[in-house]
Amino acid sequence: MEKIKKRQLPDSLRPLFWDSSWPHIDLNDNADYIITRVLQWGDESDFMWLKNHYTVDIIKESFKKSRTLDPRSRLFWSRFFGVQLPPFSKKTIWLQKRSKKRLR
């Protein structure tokens, strides 16, 4: 029985997944993970690749479910997609303020 090859990412996206096992990332199985990484760390060409491989509806749904986007990216993409998201929890806001104080 012939093994079906997984659909893998192009090498141009490899820097976005520096902490992941590159050969095991699959376009179908890891769609939410891939979309979130590209929205957080990708550039314009990465986003164009994303739009060519996933529908806008799939990208929006993954964006809505994501809990790892930073506040700046979250705000940008919510405006880009025209999606109203619930505000961060008080605990998340407190942690963000605390981490900013440490950087000063």
PELIN-V298623 format. One record per residue. RES is the residue in one small letter. SS is DSSP state (~ for helix, > for strand, _ for the rest). NEAR is the number of other C-alpha atoms within 8 Angstrom. Layout:
BEGIN
res=RES ss=SS near=NEAR
res=RES ss=SS near=NEAR
END
This chain:
BEGIN
res=m ss=_ near=2
res=e ss=_ near=3
res=k ss=_ near=4
res=i ss=_ near=4
res=k ss=_ near=4
res=k ss=_ near=6
res=r ss=_ near=7
res=q ss=_ near=8
res=l ss=_ near=9
res=p ss=_ near=6
res=d ss=~ near=5
res=s ss=~ near=5
res=l ss=~ near=9
res=r ss=~ near=10
res=p ss=~ near=6
res=l ss=~ near=9
res=f ss=~ near=10
res=w ss=_ near=7
res=d ss=_ near=4
res=s ss=_ near=6
res=s ss=_ near=7
res=w ss=~ near=8
res=p ss=~ near=5
res=h ss=~ near=5
res=i ss=_ near=11
res=d ss=_ near=11
res=l ss=_ near=11
res=n ss=_ near=6
res=d ss=_ near=6
res=n ss=_ near=9
res=a ss=~ near=10
res=d ss=~ near=10
res=y ss=~ near=7
res=i ss=~ near=9
res=i ss=~ near=12
res=t ss=~ near=13
res=r ss=~ near=11
res=v ss=~ near=13
res=l ss=~ near=11
res=q ss=~ near=9
res=w ss=~ near=7
res=g ss=_ near=11
res=d ss=_ near=7
res=e ss=~ near=6
res=s ss=~ near=7
res=d ss=~ near=10
res=f ss=~ near=11
res=m ss=~ near=8
res=w ss=~ near=8
res=l ss=~ near=10
res=k ss=~ near=10
res=n ss=~ near=7
res=h ss=~ near=6
res=y ss=_ near=8
res=t ss=_ near=8
res=v ss=~ near=7
res=d ss=~ near=6
res=i ss=~ near=8
res=i ss=~ near=12
res=k ss=~ near=9
res=e ss=~ near=8
res=s ss=~ near=12
res=f ss=~ near=11
res=k ss=~ near=7
res=k ss=~ near=6
res=s ss=_ near=9
res=r ss=_ near=4
res=t ss=_ near=5
res=l ss=_ near=10
res=d ss=_ near=7
res=p ss=~ near=6
res=r ss=~ near=6
res=s ss=~ near=10
res=r ss=~ near=9
res=l ss=~ near=8
res=f ss=~ near=8
res=w ss=~ near=10
res=s ss=~ near=11
res=r ss=~ near=9
res=f ss=~ near=7
res=f ss=~ near=7
res=g ss=_ near=6
res=v ss=_ near=7
res=q ss=_ near=6
res=l ss=_ near=6
res=p ss=_ near=4
res=p ss=_ near=4
res=f ss=_ near=6
res=s ss=_ near=6
res=k ss=~ near=6
res=k ss=~ near=6
res=t ss=~ near=8
res=i ss=~ near=9
res=w ss=~ near=8
res=l ss=~ near=8
res=q ss=~ near=8
res=k ss=~ near=8
res=r ss=~ near=8
res=s ss=~ near=8
res=k ss=~ near=8
res=k ss=~ near=7
res=r ss=~ near=6
res=l ss=~ near=5
res=r ss=_ near=4
END
